[in-house]
């Protein structure tokens, strides 16, 4: 089994900061990429940021300069530091990992359960 466990969501005032964490656990052979997606009410799920095991990053235009994604490969953990939050950032944030389990010859996408981030004015 592979599991992604998220933490760090909550309620924050506009202009504030939060840091999300996601830990991948289980019988993992290798992780290709980890990232964060979000889905706001009435909106499609969108990529926020992702990062490869080598450290290459990618960000949505809406969060560039405000969010920073990082990882700790030894701990199979990805972080999302969110600064200067505004109401448009309110969404359920989902951790995603593209990885290969030890019993599989192919990589596969795994998802966390989602964590709510609410930004109030």
Secondary structure, DSSP 8 states (H G I E B T S, - for coil): -EEEEEE--EEEETT--EEEEEEEEESEEEEEEEEEEEE-TTS--EEEEEEETT--EEE-GGGTTTEEEEEEGGGTEEEEEE-S--GGG-EEEEEEEEEEETT-SS-EEEE---EEEEEE-
